[in-house]
C-alpha cells in the first residue's frame, strides 16, 4: 500500500490535521487530512529516501526550497490550495523553530497529505 511507504524511519509526529471543508471561489471543497513529521536527518537524505520509496510518484524540486512528490495528474501546483489540499502529496523541507520544539535538533520536516485508507 502506497500510504504505508510514506513513513520516514525515526521521524516524529509534530502536527496532525484532519480532513475538513473549505470554500474557495464560491465552491465548497473537502480537503484531505495531513500529518507533519520531523527528523534530524538532512533534507538530501530524506529526499533520496522518498525518491526510492515513492518511485512511482512524480517529483520536483521547488526553487531549491523544498521537494514535492505527488500522485495522480502530471502537473501539480502546490501553491493552488485546491490542489495542495485535495491531491495526495508529500513535501520535504527544512525544519523551522516550531518543529524543533517537538524534536530538538530537527533538520527536516515531511508533510504528507493523504487519502485515508478504509
C-alpha atoms as one frame of an Amber mdcrd trajectory, in Angstrom:
protein
   0.000   0.000   0.000   1.399   3.354  -1.091   0.485   5.136   2.161   2.439
   2.677   4.296   5.546   3.573   2.264   5.424   7.218   3.358   6.600   6.915
   6.964  10.211   8.019   7.332  12.301   5.868   9.711  12.820   7.579  13.076
  10.657  10.606  12.249   8.497  12.148  14.988   4.947  13.476  14.510   4.851
  17.259  15.026   1.384  18.128  13.642  -1.861  16.496  12.546  -4.750  17.932
  10.531  -7.967  16.059   9.900  -9.980  16.307   6.721 -12.127  19.395   6.548
 -14.148  21.591   4.242 -13.102  24.906   2.756 -14.748  27.309   0.395 -12.713
  28.705  -2.449 -14.003  30.657  -5.453 -17.572  30.008  -4.256 -17.063  26.245
  -4.307 -17.045  24.001  -1.214 -14.140  21.525  -1.313 -13.288  18.640   1.027
  -9.624  18.745   1.990  -7.555  15.662   2.735  -6.002  15.017   6.155  -2.306
  15.729   6.659   0.481  14.742   9.022   3.789  16.546   9.535   6.846  14.644
  10.723  10.277  15.905  11.759  13.655  14.192  11.570  17.242  15.012  12.473
  18.335  13.846   9.012  19.352  16.308   6.284  16.875  17.167   3.514  19.017
  15.433   0.868  18.873  12.116   2.731  15.109  12.364   3.259  14.508  13.303
  -0.390  16.656  10.368  -1.548  14.588   8.034   0.666  11.353   9.189  -0.966
  12.794   9.115  -4.494  13.496   5.427  -3.879  10.337   4.536  -1.943   7.862
   6.587  -3.971   9.474   5.992  -7.349   6.043   5.701  -8.980   5.093   9.221
  -7.763   6.016  12.389  -9.624   8.708  14.624  -8.096  10.018  18.157  -8.474
  12.289  20.474  -6.543  10.597  23.813  -5.946  13.050  26.754  -6.219  15.714
  24.864  -4.227  13.490  25.378  -1.157  11.677  22.035  -0.906  10.966  18.812
  -2.725   7.453  17.729  -3.531   6.144  14.299  -4.502   2.588  13.681  -5.702
   0.414  11.068  -7.294  -2.213  11.493  -9.974  -2.073  14.207 -12.596   1.158
  15.029 -14.428   1.447  18.643 -13.235   0.939  19.763  -9.662   0.683  23.330
  -8.400   1.248  23.218  -4.648   0.604  26.977  -4.488  -3.019  26.326  -5.536
  -4.833  25.477  -2.298  -7.360  23.357  -4.225  -4.573  21.090  -5.460  -2.363
  21.197  -2.359  -5.230  20.156  -0.079  -7.037  17.680  -2.334  -4.317  15.717
  -4.160  -2.152  13.252  -2.201   1.299  14.777  -1.898   4.390  14.816   0.256
   6.682  17.811   0.892  10.223  17.585   2.249  11.582  20.872   3.588  13.932
  22.391   6.125  12.584  22.360   9.687  11.795  25.648  11.395  11.842  26.561
  15.072   8.312  25.443  15.966   9.123  21.909  14.844  12.394  21.795  16.754
  10.351  22.335  19.937   8.933  18.844  19.344  12.219  17.321  18.216  15.346
  19.193  19.326  17.917  19.076  16.545  15.312  18.545  13.823  16.658  19.473
  10.391  13.894  18.348   8.048  10.106  18.113   8.014   7.903  15.856   5.943
   4.297  16.878   5.357   2.054  14.171   3.948  -1.393  14.975   2.532  -3.137
  11.635   2.146  -6.361   9.816   1.325  -7.420   7.763   4.344  -7.424   4.022
   3.799 -10.750   2.483   4.812
